[in-house]
Amino acid sequence: MSNIGQTGLESIRIGGMKIDNLPIAESAITKQQMPEVDASIKRNKLGNIIAKYPKQTVDWVKGAIKECEDTIKKIRALKEQQQKMIDEYTGHISLCDYRDKEIAKTTDMTKIADLKLKFPPYNVESMKQQIVQCKEAIIRSDGVIDSEHKSIAELRDLLTVCKKRDEELKPFGIKGQ
């Protein structure tokens, strides 16, 4: 009797015979070994399922997604801070420009001293350089945010695969890997 297309215990043939068709003694000996054969088949199926899926757990993937989302929030806060600094320094530079124009219009030392008191003597060149650095930080931040979004997309795909693996493992009594 052919065992083509059959798997598991039904596919076992000894001397071309099904286990139920063996003589009584051989049948009894073979039936005693069936639990180990069945366990071996289950271990092989389980091993095949585990081998074809990633090792990460659903909880690990969810944690990685949360970490990416937290990084995005922190980077957005950094961008806001950099933009505030740009705005603040731009305002200071404008005031310094105004002060310098007013000073250039007069030779009255009292008025010049008064203007210098009203408008602190900021280092305009340093503030301009800081603005450049802030703008560069914002550009780099955008790159980090894009990278984190790509990671989240990949992790969500991985999460789907891990959930599928866990569903396939349920019949074996294994809950979420």
SULHUDA-V680035 format. One record per residue. N is the residue number from 1. SS is DSSP state (h for helix, s for strand, l for the rest). PHI is phi in whole degrees, -180 to 180 (none if undefined). Layout:
BEGIN
n: (N	N)
ss: (SS	SS)
phi: (PHI	PHI)
END
This chain:
BEGIN
n: (1	2	3	4	5	6	7	8	9	10	11	12	13	14	15	16	17	18	19	20	21	22	23	24	25	26	27	28	29	30	31	32	33	34	35	36	37	38	39	40	41	42	43	44	45	46	47	48	49	50	51	52	53	54	55	56	57	58	59	60	61	62	63	64	65	66	67	68	69	70	71	72	73	74	75	76	77	78	79	80	81	82	83	84	85	86	87	88	89	90	91	92	93	94	95	96	97	98	99	100	101	102	103	104	105	106	107	108	109	110	111	112	113	114	115	116	117	118	119	120	121	122	123	124	125	126	127	128	129	130	131	132	133	134	135	136	137	138	139	140	141	142	143	144	145	146	147	148	149	150	151	152	153	154	155	156	157	158	159	160	161	162	163	164	165	166	167	168	169	170	171	172	173	174	175	176	177)
ss: (l	l	l	l	l	l	l	h	h	h	h	l	l	s	l	l	s	l	h	h	h	l	l	h	h	h	h	h	h	h	h	h	h	h	h	h	h	h	h	h	h	h	h	h	h	h	h	h	h	h	h	h	l	l	l	l	l	h	h	h	h	h	h	h	h	h	h	h	h	h	h	h	h	h	h	h	h	h	h	h	h	h	h	h	h	h	h	h	h	h	h	h	h	h	h	h	h	h	h	h	h	h	h	h	h	l	l	l	h	h	h	h	h	h	h	h	h	h	l	l	l	l	l	h	h	h	h	h	h	h	h	h	h	h	h	h	h	h	h	h	h	h	h	h	h	h	h	h	h	h	h	h	h	h	h	h	h	h	h	h	h	h	h	h	h	h	h	h	h	h	l	l	l	l	l	l	l)
phi: (none	-79	-115	-66	87	-102	-135	75	-61	-64	-86	-72	-132	-121	62	80	-114	-66	-60	-66	-95	-72	-60	-55	-64	-64	-64	-64	-62	-65	-65	-67	-87	-62	-59	-69	-64	-62	-63	-64	-62	-64	-61	-65	-62	-62	-60	-65	-64	-63	-67	-88	-118	-68	-83	-61	-91	-60	-63	-62	-64	-61	-64	-65	-63	-61	-62	-62	-64	-65	-62	-60	-62	-65	-68	-64	-64	-62	-61	-62	-61	-64	-67	-62	-65	-60	-61	-64	-67	-62	-63	-62	-63	-62	-65	-64	-62	-62	-58	-63	-67	-68	-65	-66	-81	-129	-117	-72	-65	-68	-66	-64	-63	-64	-64	-68	-73	-68	-118	-57	-83	-70	-86	-62	-63	-65	-66	-65	-64	-65	-62	-60	-65	-65	-64	-65	-63	-66	-63	-63	-62	-60	-64	-65	-63	-60	-63	-66	-63	-64	-62	-62	-61	-64	-67	-67	-63	-62	-61	-62	-65	-65	-66	-63	-58	-63	-65	-69	-85	-54	-61	-94	78	-104	-99	26	-90)
END
